[in-house]
Structures are given as C-alpha cells and as structure tokens.
Amino acid sequence: MKVTLVSRSGREFINGGLELPDSATVADLQEAIYKRTKKFYPSRQRLTVPVPPGSKERPVVLNYKKSLKDYFDEKQNKLTVVFKDLGPQVSYSTLFFFEYLGPLILYPIFYYFPMYKFFGYGEDRVIHPVQTYAVYYWCFHYLKRIMETFFVHRFSHATSPLSNVFRNCAYYWLFGSYIAYYVNHPLYTPVGDLQMKIGFGFGLVCQLSNLYCHIILKNLRNPDGSGGYQIPHGFLFNIVTCANYTTEIYQWLGFNIATQTVAGYVFLIVATSIMTNWALTKHRRLKKLFDGNEGRPKYPRRWVILPPFQ
Ligand SMILES: NC(=O)c1ccc[n+]([C@@H]2O[C@H](COP(=O)([O-])OP(=O)(O)OC[C@H]3O[C@@H](n4cnc5c(N)ncnc54)[C@H](OP(=O)(O)O)[C@@H]3O)[C@@H](O)[C@H]2O)c1
C-alpha cells in the first residue's frame, strides 16, 4: 500500500511517499516515518486524515493501534496522511517529576539555610513551631506527588511537549519559592495554636483523601494505561466529578489556615482557577462519553469540583 504524506500546507512531506504492506498498522507507518526521517520518533508525530479545503470539521487523528486499511480512501484508491511535528517530547512522569522536584528542594532551603541575610536581614531568626510543621507538611505533599507519579497514576498520553516542562516548572518553582519566602520570613507572625492544629489536621485529612481519590482513578484503567475514560465511583466521586481536585484545593486551604500568608492564598486562588477549568472540561467529556444513548451508561448528576458552587 502506498501512503502519501503531506504537511499541513499540503506540500509532500516525504518525497515519493512510503510503501507499506497491506496489513500494516498506523504504528508501522509511524516507525517507517521515523526510519526515513531519523528525527520524528512516533510520539512526536501527529497523523491525521486530510479534511476538504475550507471545511470546519476537526481532522480525524489516526489511532496507532488501527490498521492503515481503516483509513484507506476507496473512492480515490489511495491513502493520504497529514503529518504534523509535535516538537520534542518528554514522558509524563519526567514532566511531573521535574515540576515537583523544584518546590520539594526550594522550600526547605528557606527553612534550613540562612537565606534571609541575602535579603538584608540579620542571621538570627526565631523558628516558630508552625514553620517547622509547615516544612514537613510541604515536603510530605510533594513527596506524595512524586510517588503517585511513579506508582499510582496511569496516564493515557505517553508524552508531553518539552516546552511544557519549562512552563510548568516556572509555575511550581516560582510559587514554591514565593510561599517559602513568606512562611519562613524572620518577621513572620504565627497564628494561634488552635488555628494551626485545625489547618494542618484538616489539610492532612484532605491529602490522604486525595491519595485515595488517585487510587480510585488508577483502578479505572489497565496497568498499561489503556481503558480510556470511565465513570469514577466510590468515596467523594459519588457526589463530585473531580474529587481529586476538590481534595487538592482543600488541602491547600488547610495549609493556608495554618500558615496564613498572602502568598499562600494567591497560590490557592490561581491553583483553584486552573483546576476548575480542567474540571469543567473533564466533566463535559464524561457527560459526552456517557450520554445514555445506544447502550452507553448515562453520566450521573454530580457537582463538578466545589459543591455547592460548581
Ligand atoms: N496545585 C495545582 O496547581 C494542581 C494542578 C493540577 C493538578 N494538581 C494535582 O495533581 C494531580 C494530578 O493531576 P492531573 O490533572 O494531571 O490528573 P488527574 O485528572 O488528577 O488524573 C490522574 C490520573 O487519573 C486518570 N484519570 C482521570 N480521570 C479518569 C477517568 N474518568 N477514567 C480513567 N482515568 C482517569 C488521568 O488520566 P489522563 O492521563 O488521561 O489525564 C491521570 O492519569 C491532581 O489530582 C492534583 O492532586 C495540582
């Protein structure tokens, strides 16, 4: 079977196309492209079926597991595929690892080392118990996230663009340093003992609930990450679609009740708005996938992320 490869502008991408056996799959085509170009490994490639000029239709992305025959145009008796370079890729676990490593290292630096002399303060600093508990709470949170990345999450996408590493690291590393600077500051004023205990206690319960939510999500997929999207059931998922984000937001609220800084609350607001956007997309996707038609289950009525608001 002859496969013609074109770029999005319609120019031929591989001169003369590629010849593949009739039984070839999309994955075989991806390997053949890599072999020929020596640059575009499979996860860098986005292969789609061409759409007629002027059409508003979204192009169909070729599924790597399917046979090329499934996309063969019988009328034109040929197969034309549009190639797009997605740019250098990294695995999701690499992306998450570097995102979380920054705050895990940067925050304790502000607690353990005499950093504030570089900001014009003396070396003497009284460390309040809340600052000590905060550093443990913080490190537990990011260690948990790294452990979940390697031992719990079953990602559906193998890779993410390398550029996301820089964007996401900037977000986590800068916010981590910003919060660490204020919570460990020599002029920091601690909250009362009861408020601190309520904040950390509530936050810890939410962190453990968040881990449990991630285990529930993990069990919706096969160990190789296949299985697509399912309706999550059990625990808080019975009332809210993104219970993992709900517990994530509340655990940051707990941290902020205990430590009470403007920096911490700014992060809480930004993180909540990011997760709310994602949660709305995930909720819509599940409602569309499980629409109750043609034997498909109907997605139950649930809050999206933060009952009773959303
Ligand atoms: N503080 C912040 O700013 C912030 C922001 C975002 C996330 N987080 C934290 O990081 C965690 C991970 O976030 P995330 O957004 O990358 O992933 P996520 O949505 O929490 O999902 C975790 C894993 O479960 C899978 N999954 C989700 N819904 C599923 C369903 N209905 N059926 C089957 N599998 C499903 C996901 O698959 P896919 O690979 O297909 O997505 C992913 O592998 C969050 O839960 C939260 O604790 C924090």
The ligand as a Gaussian input file, in Angstrom:
#p B3LYP/6-31G(d) Opt

LIG

0 1
 N       -1.855000      22.622000      42.708000
 C       -2.095000      22.666000      41.419000
 O       -1.988000      23.716000      40.766000
 C       -2.504000      21.406000      40.721000
 C       -2.964000      21.488000      39.403000
 C       -3.317000      20.303000      38.752000
 C       -3.195000      19.093000      39.427000
 N       -2.749000      19.027000      40.697000
 C       -2.618000      17.705000      41.421000
 O       -2.019000      16.757000      40.584000
 C       -2.917000      15.629000      40.440000
 C       -2.811000      15.073000      39.016000
 O       -3.466000      15.988000      38.145000
 P       -3.780000      15.723000      36.593000
 O       -4.691000      16.828000      36.186000
 O       -2.518000      15.519000      35.876000
 O       -4.501000      14.315000      36.527000
 P       -5.928000      13.880000      37.094000
 O       -7.017000      14.423000      36.278000
 O       -5.978000      14.098000      38.550000
 O       -5.860000      12.340000      36.828000
 C       -4.933000      11.479000      37.441000
 C       -4.835000      10.228000      36.574000
 O       -6.125000       9.587000      36.517000
 C       -6.546000       9.479000      35.163000
 N       -7.992000       9.744000      35.065000
 C       -8.642000      10.898000      35.376000
 N       -9.974000      10.764000      35.179000
 C      -10.174000       9.500000      34.717000
 C      -11.341000       8.757000      34.327000
 N      -12.574000       9.290000      34.365000
 N      -11.170000       7.482000      33.883000
 C       -9.923000       6.930000      33.835000
 N       -8.778000       7.564000      34.211000
 C       -8.898000       8.842000      34.650000
 C       -5.760000      10.544000      34.389000
 O       -5.684000      10.160000      33.043000
 P       -5.109000      11.056000      31.831000
 O       -3.657000      10.682000      31.733000
 O       -5.879000      10.632000      30.644000
 O       -5.343000      12.504000      32.190000
 C       -4.438000      10.551000      35.126000
 O       -3.572000       9.546000      34.668000
 C       -4.316000      16.198000      40.764000
 O       -5.271000      15.253000      41.140000
 C       -3.965000      17.168000      41.851000
 O       -3.825000      16.475000      43.083000
 C       -2.405000      20.175000      41.342000

